[in-house]
Amino acid sequence: MASPASSVCSKSSETTDDAYEGLNVAIGDKQQLQKQHSAKAEAPAEPEPTPKRTRDRRTITDHFKKDLSTFITGEMFDNVKLVQDELQLLPGGPFQQMILDRFPTMKDMIIRNWSVYNKMIRSRLTQKRNNVRMAMGVAVQAAFRDGTLPSLDDILMMRSNEKVANIFFGSFLPTIHGKNRYKHDASRDVISVAISESTEVYAYMVLLNDYDKWVKEAKQSKFGVTASHASRWSNAGVNHPWEVQAVPKFKEIEKKVRADRASARGKAFEIKFLETVMRDSALKMRRKSKRNMDEAALTDPEMWIGGLIPVKAKQKKADGESA
């Protein structure tokens, strides 16, 4: 049996061990904390996060500029080709009102930063004009090489010369309106409804401005000569010559186009042109559908009623089996 003294010694020993153990834990914790503190001190300081409100404002501004750019080169260009008067760009003018009508929730930002958006309108319209002029040049020179290019005087007869009008509305006008859009719009309504008046006017203006230049370049290219010729009013990338010199002619052509659209002869031509476009569009769709069905029949003849396969598909299948 253990004596009371030994029991006391044993308890004292256990207490001492516990104390040392607790001390070791405390020392270890302290060392660990010191290491963490020194690691934080050595690590580069993290930049302070940008306030959420600032980030949101910047994002909204970027998105608005992108949407505005699309609007300028799309809907605005459909109705406005030239800045015909500097007053149009002033605060409260038609350009600002057009944008306010399109983006009513951005009214304060538009008015506050109008000088920025004013420059943006000029820049985007100039860029768009240059792009469509290049596309028109390609179409004109292609017609010249094919021998189908009419004279400029014949083109300016507009709808009264049906043969030439078919070339203008079939090949030249789509370069200004956008070829894919034109295929869609011109096959659903007459030109006067489907295509804006200013788009048609601008197509004639581009031809007046660059027709001679493109013809000269096309003639020289036949002999391997590459040379650039001056346009009537403007050069690519230059804004003001169109703004100043071409405005009187633009207004003159605008009146002529308006009268031509309203005339009985013009309306009759547009109906006939629409019928031709719709017929051609339907024919292309039938050809495409037939081609797709022929290709499908090669792999799945049972899709045809009664197991009938088109002659072309039969021949292709026979050729494949013999090979």
PyMOL commands that set and color helices and strands:
alter all, ss='L'
color gray80, all
select helices_A, chain A and resi 4-42+52-79+86-89+94-102+104-112+114-146+152-155+158-160+162-177+179-186+191-194+197-221+240-244+247-262+264-299+301-303+305-307+311-322
alter helices_A, ss='H'
color red, helices_A
deselect
rebuild
show_as cartoon
